[in-house]
Amino acid sequence: MTRERSLPLPAASVPPVDRLPAGVGRPGLEASGSFWSRQKTVINFWLDAALLVLFLMLAWELSILRLAFPKGAGERWRLLGHTAADWQDLTFNTFCVFAAGIVVHVMLHWPWIVATVQTRILKWKATRDDGSHTMIGVGMLFVLIHVLATGVLWARWAIVEVPLP
């Protein structure tokens, strides 16, 4: 009985490790790629789980403020030892952490967002990121923060105290 020998493939037919999908290497070699490319799914999972918990906390805190405390609740009304003003502070702090998490979430998904806008909405061909995509994202974040700050400054300027009757 004769045994067939497998011939080695020519070098050109074996893709280099850096052209394989993240986490896939040649047989016998460890998975290639950076820490981020290997752990992207796990990091996104835990970030999304944290955002879900923060969203539920915000919903609960806002429900407490709206449904449990009477309108105009002062220092005499307390829940778990805290006044309505304390609950408002807690809600604002939770919102700030939630907003920071949303910004990180968008940053982690930015390449997908850019590719989707380019190919599905604008019907352009996908382009390689030469740093311009990041600059567009930073510019958009800059504009959004300034629009928000302008609204807050306008509210500070426009607020009036109505005298008691």
HELIX and SHEET records of a PDB file:
HELIX    1   1 ALA A   11  SER A   13  5                                   3    
HELIX    2   2 VAL A   17  ARG A   19  5                                   3    
HELIX    3   3 PHE A   35  SER A   63  1                                  29    
HELIX    4   4 ILE A   64  ALA A   68  3                                   5    
HELIX    5   5 ALA A   84  LEU A  108  1                                  25    
HELIX    6   6 TRP A  110  THR A  116  1                                   7    
HELIX    7   7 VAL A  117  ILE A  121  3                                   5    
HELIX    8   8 SER A  132  ALA A  158  1                                  27    
END                                                                             
